[in-house]
Amino acid sequence: MLTSAQESVIAATTPVVAEHIEAIAKRFYPLMFARYPEVKTLFNAAHQQSGGQPRALAGAVVAYVQLRHEPERLDEVLGIIVDKHVSLGIRPEHYPIVGECLMAAIGEVLGEAVTEDVADAWGALYEELAGLLIEKEARRYHDFAAQPGGWDGTREFRIVTKHPESAVITSFELAPVDGGPVAEHRPGQYIGFKLTIDGETVHRHYSLSASPNGETYRVSIKREDGGKVSRHFHDRLAEGDMLELLPPAGHLTLDEGTSPLMLISAGVGQTPMLPLARQALEEGRRVVYLHAARDGEVRAFADELEELRKAFPALLQVVTVYSQPRPEDSPDHVGRVDAALLADYAPRDAQYYTVGPADFMRCVDAALETLGVAASQRHHEFFGPAESLARVA
């Protein structure tokens, strides 16, 4: 707990730190990687280059300062961070590294403004935040390991099937090498991978694209031309190969209730939507499943969705939107997803879930706001570092 003097310093200096927080975050990562190169494997280089990771760190620090005394809202923000950390296997020993390098970055950016009292107060604030995250993560690791089919750390899985879903997306069904049961995940969650590629350790997480079955997990991965890990999955991994998995995590899970859903996705953003749709349909909820793709060649899971539609004809409506359809394609709409299109299909009093590229999600979120959909009814998941949909790119 911070002293009253430290609280006063934080209150007085927060505007200055907030003004320079992105610069601090951008300096923090190179500094940390130079001092502790072993932690670089925990981060996606593409997110560093795009600025997504520094923006996410900056947003988290500012959010914590703003929400420290609002437990309910703070739990929501910290929950998203904990999900990411669990999928990467973050442990208590990582926090002193981050704290040291964050304080060093603050000192470099703010210079003489960082007096001994300022450094002491912000160091104490970081220790407070780290303590909360360590406690929450320890509880999550323990609870997952204690359930049937759970584990602590990593667990070896084997690829039992490798199945192309479209020209760019392939599904990988994974079963544990030890032959034991598989802990259930919540539909909509993702799972972490620890891989070694050309002698280098890398971490990634991918959405679980199938409903829990107690025996296997399934991920469906888009091959990105510049994606080191996605190309490794597509081009080099085969049935029978082994992978190390971390616990499932993620907050894009079905809300409790009976209200209808509108699931809005683009590209590989479909992957968490499939288990969400199945769960909702099995609970008797109406689902409008709207998916945007370039064309029918890259659209995935058409057969799986058709099976769901036949199983729940009165509850499921599938809507396809292609931006560049081929002559043989027959989408429901051609063009982009906008407010007018959403209004044509949106169920009354629905909950809305959106996953896809960041710009797509921002456009959809803005359109839903235009239509008067409350923020509490809008849910989304970023594939990379969590950012605000309101941010201007």
Number of C-alpha atoms within 10 A of each C-alpha: 9 14 10 9 11 20 15 12 17 22 12 12 15 16 12 11 20 17 11 15 24 18 19 24 24 18 19 23 21 16 16 21 14 11 12 13 11 11 14 17 18 16 16 17 14 14 15 16 10 10 15 17 23 23 21 19 22 21 18 18 17 16 16 18 17 13 14 15 10 10 10 10 14 16 16 12 15 17 18 18 19 25 21 22 18 23 23 26 20 17 15 14 9 12 17 13 14 18 18 14 20 22 18 17 23 22 17 15 18 16 10 9 13 17 12 9 13 17 19 15 21 24 17 19 21 21 17 14 17 18 14 14 20 19 12 17 22 15 12 17 19 13 13 18 16 13 12 13 15 21 19 14 16 16 17 15 21 20 21 18 15 20 13 16 20 16 13 18 21 19 23 23 20 24 24 22 14 10 9 13 15 19 21 19 20 19 26 25 23 26 24 23 21 22 19 14 11 7 7 8 13 19 21 20 20 20 25 28 25 22 21 17 12 15 15 20 24 24 20 24 24 22 20 13 9 9 11 14 19 18 16 14 17 20 10 9 15 15 14 15 12 18 20 17 25 24 25 25 26 22 19 22 18 18 12 7 10 13 16 21 27 22 26 25 27 23 19 25 22 25 28 29 28 22 22 24 26 20 17 23 21 12 11 15 18 22 26 21 22 22 25 26 24 18 20 21 15 16 22 25 16 14 10 11 18 14 12 19 16 11 13 17 11 13 18 23 17 16 15 20 23 23 15 14 18 13 8 9 12 14 17 11 15 17 13 16 22 15 18 11 13 17 13 8 14 21 17 10 12 19 24 23 25 27 26 23 17 17 12 20 22 20 17 24 24 17 19 22 14 11 14 9 17 13 12 8 14 17 18 21 24 17 16 18 20 19 18 12 18 11 7 7 7
